[in-house]
Amino acid sequence: MLAIGLMSGTSLDGIDAALIETDGESLTRAIAFRGEAYSDVARGELAAATALALTFDKPRASPTIVAAGELIVRTHVFAVHKLLAEAGVSAGDVDVIGFHGQTIAHRPDRGWTWQIGDGAALASATGITTVADMRSADVAAGGQGAPLLPIYHAALVAGLDKPVAVLNLGGVANVTYIGVDGALVAFDTGPANGLIDSWVEAETGARFDAGGALAAQGRVDETVLTAMLDHPYFASPPPKSLDRSDFTIQPARGLSAADGAATLTAFTAASVAEGIERLPMRPTRLLVVGGGRHNPTMLAMIAARTKLTPEPADALGWNADSVEAEGWAYMAVRALKGLPISFPRTTGSPEPMTGGVIHRI
């Protein structure tokens, strides 16, 4: 099938849109990818919706969140049309869209996760069958609802020697372990770019620490780092998942801009190292996807703490910026086929489960 995957992450920087050919199992071929940045106004609207959602004890409608959901649909429809035009593919040739939506709160401990964006509206506007809300069924069954991409990571590394690990450095970091026997283990290790982005924006006005340059100028405050690592999340066994808001930049307040960036980058690296220690076996390779792979300071800190060499997955011929969006396309095909997308050792689901709500045209 031809499938489009759409991903808007917790960094609120924009939409990733990928077109792939896949059978939802062993076959996957990337065809096209584009990133669509959010405007400052859009980022502000989404940030406001996220802040509001975190004050709720369960999802419920509000004008701010309804407007943000409509924004998500409009911007994603635009991204689909641009992707199709660049790929020279018509909407009628595409079998399905995997629509992640925008996570504004993730509370599996309370039995819910909340992604805004109306799948039926997206399907109607694009003319393409759409699979949305792919996390809720897993959470309802007692799972974490995240991470959901391990089965796609397994397809990508099928030809590599095992065990291997894929580390995704987005707003939050998560690791997928694929064992010699194909066994999957996955969980969120801790914050990745999210805290660093928030710190840099608060201290300098920039959206992120480009190339890790600010952190490279700073000194890690070991007292602050130790305090941040003394968090119950790290003592809990996987499978487990995070909301971006579960950690804050507050412990770094009072540090210089550079020292704060260095300390928060070291926090990401230390939490990744802690996660690696929880894997069934030490992986022979650590393949890195997501925006964090562009941060050499972060990668150097991860290498120092894990004693592994983080390898940006682009070297394997992947578009490592596109992997998450591709994964949602792959999962949409699996959902259409009734194949599982979550597993006991990736999300904590009671059994392998399919998921998603299918909006057909």
N, C-alpha and C positions, 0 to 999 in steps of 0.2 A: 504494500500500500504506500501511497504518498501521504505523508503526515506532516503537519506543522505543529511545532511546540512553541509555547509562549511563556516566558518567565519574567516576572517583575519581583526583584528581591527586596530584602529588608533594608538594603542600603538606599532605596528610593532614587537610584540614579537613572533608571530608565528600563526599557523593555528589551529583552533578547528574543529574537524570533528566528527559528530554524526550520528549514524544510529538509526532510530526510525521506529515503525509501527504506522500508523495513517490513519484516514479517512479525515483528514483536517478539521474536525469539533470537535466532542466531544471525539473521541477516540485518545489517544496518549500513546504510550508505548516506553520508552527508551530501547535500546538494547545494544549499544556499544558506546564508546567515546574514542578518543585519541587526545592529543595535540602534535603538531609537531613544535618545535622551529625553528625560522629562524637563520641562521648563521650570524655572524657579517657582512660578505660581503653582504649577502642578505638584511639585515637591512639597510646597507648603500645605496644600490641601490634603495630601496623603499623610503628611506628618501630623496634622491636626486630627485627622480621623484615627490614626494609630494611638495618639495620646489619649483621645476620648475613649476608645475601645478598651484600653487598659484599666479604665476606672469602672467598667461594667463587671457584674458578677456572672453574666452570660450574654451572648449576642442579642442585640435588639436594635430596632431601627431608630435612627435619629437623622435630622436633616443633614448634618455634617457628613455622616457616614453614607447616607443615600447618595449625596452629591459626589462623594469620592468614588463610590461604586460606578456611577455613570461616567465619571472621568476615566476610570480604568477601562470600561468597555470602549469608549470613543478612541482612546489612544491605542488600544490593542487592535481595533478594526483598522485604523490607519496603518499600523505596523504590518498587518497581514497584507493589505493592498500593496504596500511598498515592497515587501518581500516577494510577492508573486510577480510584480512588474519587473523587478531586477532579475528574477530567475527565469522569466519568460514562460511562466506556467499560469494556466487559467484556474480560477476557483473550481470549476467543474471537474478538473482533473485531480483535485485533492480529496482524499477519502475522509480525513478527519483532522480536527484541531485538538490538541491537548492544551487546555487553558488553565494555568495555575491560579490566575487571579493574584490579588495582593493580600498577603498576610498582614492583618492589623492587630491580631492577638493570637497567641498560641498557648492554650491552657489545658493540655491533656490531663494534668492532675485534677482538673475540675470537670473533665469529661467533654471538653469542647475545643475546637480550633476554628478560626474565623478568617476566611479568605473572601474578600469582596470582589465583585465582578459577576455579572449575570450571564451564565453560559447560554441560556436561551436567546438572550439579546445578541450575543456575539454570533451565534449560529444564524440567526435571522439576518443580521447585517452583512455577513460574509457569504451566506449561501452554502456553508460547509458544516456538516455534522460536527458537533463539538462535545468533547468530554471535559467536564469541569468538576470541581469539588471532590478531588481525588484523595483527600486526607480524612474526611469525616467518617466514613465507614470504619476505617481502622480504629479511630479514636472511640467510636461508639462501641466497638468490640473490646475495648480495654487497652488498645495499643497507643503508641506515642504519636502516630500520624506522621512521623518523620524519623530518619530520612527515608525518602521513597525512591531515590535513584540507584540504590545498590544493584538492582537487577540489570539496569542499563550498563553500569560500570562493569559488571561481570561479562556482558556481551562484548564490550569494547576490549577487554583484556583476554579474551578467549584464547588467543594464540600465544600468550606469554607464559613463561615459567612461573610457577606458584610456590609459595604464597606471595601475593602482591597486595599492596594497599593503594587506594586512590584517596587522596586528601583534597577536599574541596574547601578553598579559602574564600568564602563569600563574606556576608555580614557576620554569619556564624560559621564556624568550621565543623565539618563532619568528615569522618573517615569510613571507608568501605574496605573490608578485608575479604579477599577471595582466597580460600584455602586450596591446598593441593587437590582435594576431593571436590572442589567447587563450592564448598560451604561458604555461606555469607554471614558476616557479622558487621554491623554498622551502628553508629551512634554519633551524636554531636559531641565534639571534644570540648567546646567552649567558644568564646568569641573569637572571631578572626579579624576582619577589617572594621566591624561595626563600632567598637569602642574607639579605635584609633581615628576613624573618620570623625566621630563626634568630638573627640579631643581637639583634633587639628582645626575643625571648623570653629569651635568655641575659642581657641587660642589665637588663630591666625586668619580666620575667614576663608581659608581654602577648604575644598570639599574632601580632600584626602591627602595623605603624605606621599606625594609623587616620588616613586622610586625609593621610598624609605629614607629620603634624604634628611628629613628633620630628625628622625629617630637615630640615624647614624651620627648625628652631631651631639647626641645626649648621652647621659649616664643612667644606667638602670638603678633605680632605688630599690635595693633588695628588701628593705623593711616593708615598703608598700607592696612589692611583688609577693612576698611571703604572706602578707595579710590577705591579698586577693585570692591566693591559692588555698587559703583556709576557708573554703566555702563548701557547704555540704554536697553540692553537685558533684564535686570531684571524688567524694567518698562513695557515691552511689554507683552500683554496678550497671552496666549497659544491659538491655537497650535503654536509651534515655535521649531526651531532646530538650532544646532550649527555645525560649522566646528571646529576641534581641534585647529586650528590656530587663532580663533577669540579672544582668550585670550593668553597672554604671561606671562613669569616669570619676565619680566622687572621691574614691580613695587616692587618686592622683592629684587632686586639688592642692595647690600650694607649690607644686613642682614647676620648674620652668617649662616652657613649651617643648623644648628638645628633650628634657629629662622625662617629661610625662609621655611623650611619644615613644621614647626608648623603653620605658617601663611597661607601657601597654602592649608594645610589640613583643617584649619578652614574656608578657603574660600569655599572649596567643601561643608563642613557641613552647612555653612550659606546659600549657594545657594540652597541646598536641602531643608532647612527649609523654605526659601522663596517660593520654589515650592509647598511644602506641603500646605502652606497657600492659594494657588490658586486653590486647589482642591474643588470640589463641596461640599464635606463633609469631616470631619476629619476621616481618616481611622482608623479602630479598630486595624489593624495590618500593619506593615511595613516589608515586606519580601525582603531580599537583595540577589541579584545575582551579578555575575561578580567578578573580581579580588579584588575589594576594600573591599569585605567582609572579606578578610584575614587580614585587617589592623585594629586592635583593637583601635588604637588611633583615626582613622577616625570614626569608629562606635561610640565611646564614645562621640566624638564631635557632631555627628549627633543626638545622644540621648539627649544630653544636650540642643541642640538648637530646636529640634522638640518636645521634651517631649514625644516621642514615643520610644519604644525599637526596634532597628533594629534587625531583626531575620534572620541570615543566612539561606537561604531556604533549605540547606542540611537537616535541622532538620525535614523537611516535607517529606524526602525521595527523593528529587530532587538531581541531580548532578548539583549544581549551577554554576559549571564551564562550563557545557555543554548546558545550557539553550539557549544561543544565536544560537549556531550551530543547536540545535534541532529546534529552531524557523524557521530557513531558510529551513529546510526539510519540516516542516509543511506548510510553505507558498508556497513551490513548489507544493505540492499536491493541495492546494487551487487554485493555478494558473492553473494547469492542468484541474481542475473542473470548472474554470471560476468563482470561489468564490471571494468575495472582500478581499483585504489584507490591504487597507487603508480606513480611515473613516474621516468624517468631523471634529470630535473632537479629532482625533489622529494626523493627518497630515495637516488638513485644506483642504482636497480635497472637491470639490463641492458636491460629493455624494459618497457612498461606491463604491470603485473601485477595480477591479482586476488589475493585473500588471505582469510584467516579459516577457521576450522573451524566447520562448520555442524552444530548439534545439533538434529535434527528431533524433533517430537512425534508 
